[in-house]
Amino acid sequence: MTHHYADRLANAIEHKRTAAVVGIDPVLERLPAPFAPQRRTAEHAARCVEGFAREVIRVVAPRVPALKINSAFFEAMHEHGVAAFYRLIRFARECGLLVISDIKRGDIGSTAALYARGHIADPPFEDISASCVPDAVTLAGYLGKNAVIPFVEQASASGRGVYVLVRPSDPGADVVHDFGGERPFYLHMAELVREWGAAPQLVGERGFSCVGAVVAPKDSASTAALRDFLPHTPLLVPGYGAQGGTAAACRACFARGAGGAVVNASRSVIYAFEKPEYREQFGDDWLACIDAACAGFAEDIASLL
């Protein structure tokens, strides 16, 4: 894989005509009846979660350009969950989707280099296929340049991407990211991300870097200011749906043309079968509920393009 990540993402957005990304965050206790666990073993739990996630991916694949798969929801099931996580990455890519692994790694030196080797580099092993490596990963850049650059180097070499946390959606994070008065911490992080992704070899034909930022839409003025401050940075936008975010709030995150931003929704899509408005329409057909929720989400975000 050598084609630039941001270019591939822009092409996928244009093909699907939306910048919607579905998050795969499966909680064992919320699985629909066909996948409710019957035994208290990690291996069985991982099979249930993986089976559910595969059905979700099949349903949403025609509607969205990419998935975001959160590794924490699989690591909780130990080695069985981790194996399922990598199988789902491969399956999603077989379904024609780009995959963002939500891993939020952030360490320095040789540790960062090994995290990068394990999560974003082409595997050096004969028995591991590159198809289980995601197209992009999320990072926590709070330990500075040495925590991020090993990932950037691997991304640049392999045509993949990274998204560094700049302004998360969780209100509890505001105590950190809004700290600093007139120049809050999230602006400092944005400046670092712009610097880390500025080298010409990191920027694709569409004008976007392989180094992106996670930016939740807060108030429209500060969100628009961040977008203007990061003209060549693709944004991964959390907070839509279950966290109260709307398409209107996300509008300020979009730059020129496709590829400037993608908007993630997780719980509001994959657990749509829990909502009365979908159950009234589709009854126990939980996949139809998810499909309808995904269709509405994709259409809502399409309006921003």
Secondary structure, 3 states (H helix, E strand, C coil): CCCCHHHHHHHHHHHHCCCEEEEECCCHHHCCHHHCCCCCCHHHHHHHHHHHHHHHHHHHCCCCCEEEEECHHHHCCHHHHHHHHHHHHHHHHHCCCEEEEEEEECCCHHHHHHHHHHHCCCCCCCCCCHHHCCCEEEECCCCCHHHHHHHHHHHHHHCCEEEEEEECCCHHHHHHHCCCCCCCHHHHHHHHHHHHCCCHHHECCCCCECEEEEECCCCHHHHHHHHHHCCCCCEEECCEHHHCECHHHHHHHCCCCCCCEEEEECHHHHCHHHCHHHHHHHCCCHHHHHHHHHHHHHHHHHCCC
